[in-house]
């Protein structure tokens, strides 16, 4: 099973996938189906027979132009319930979806691919992260002030995103950085902490970030700091880089 069906991509996965709610396994399958409802990352659909939790009908769910009419269900597991956390498309024009259940990712307590917990959303099998040590000279300016400069950056190349320059903290003007309460998660890199940058009287919120304990595939960026190239001036080997246009 693979290919574009009704405008969305549907693909069989070989991973064992489990979802937990209230400390109980509510789904356990070795036949998950990846469905790209959006272009950036997939969603797991689980065969109905591999869902262990009780599914109580809630009524009609949201209609999808590609997937058809939905029925929403409350997921019940050992006294814990998640209203509307399951959806089925039993009459979907995409035949492969009819016997599957879509569990809301955020409504579950935890998800596992094999025996490793996965965060934020399922990993896209076509998404890649490469971290390479470099000797390029990288300088970061904010409002004309150099806030970081290094001849030993690590360059992170990630599918669909501009290259990110990760610099040692000792090469960053930490006196200009103010810790932020913002925390974000990435299924490929882990949990990031943020800093705002103060230059003069102006504060640029959440301009820099770092992964203190990145996931194994991104270990090389542990403790290093990156800046949003979209919002700062980046000079590589003396050449000012064009600011990329992204959702950030």
Buried (B, 14 or more C-beta within 10 A) or exposed (E): EEEEBBEBBBBEBEBBBBBBBBEBBBBBBEBBBBBBBEEEBBBBBBBBEBBEBEBEEBEEBEEBEBBBBBBBBBBBBEEBBBEBBBBBBEEBBBEBBBBBBBBBBEBBBEBBBEEEEBBBBBBBEEBEBEBEEBEEBBBBBBEEEEBBBBEEBBBBEBEEBBBBBBBBEEBBBBEBBBEBEEEEEBBBBBBBBBBBBBBEEEEBEBBBBBBEEBBEBBEBBBEBBBBBBBBBBBBBEEEEBEBEEEEE
